[in-house]
Amino acid sequence: MDLYHPTLRVFMRTYGRLSDGIRLGYREGFNSGSMVDYVYADQARGITALGRLIDRIMLDHPVWQGVRARRELLIRQLRTAVDRRPGQRLLDVAAGPGSYLFELPPGVADYY
């Protein structure tokens, strides 16, 4: 009998809510832009020390580490593309908050 997943579900809906990230995930969705921005910040926050610990454990999960690594890779690729075509501008119409675009040199990217 699988007890791991039902136990995890109960933990997430009780003690897990001490974590700002888990509360955000339940409110906005764990795959929302808000959640991704929260993961990018990589700062454990929560109610009490236990909440911050739970948040740190969540942020250190390999899935979220991969999300942060993907962001860094994307930023490197965008910088390389911009460097190869001086004077060109970048337009990303589907960037959402587009926080990775702010990592590029000023005047290179347009935000709509």
TAPE-V741011 format. One record per pair of residues at least 6 apart in sequence whose C-alpha atoms are under 6 Angstrom apart, sorted by the first residue. I is the first residue (numbers start at 1). J is the second residue. D is the distance in whole Angstrom. If there is no record, write none. Layout:
I,J,D
I,J,D
This chain:
17,23,5
18,46,6
18,47,5
18,51,4
19,46,4
19,51,4
19,52,6
19,54,6
19,55,5
20,45,6
20,46,5
40,68,6
44,52,5
44,55,5
44,56,5
45,52,5
46,52,5
89,108,5
89,109,6
90,108,6
90,109,5
91,109,6
91,110,5
93,112,6
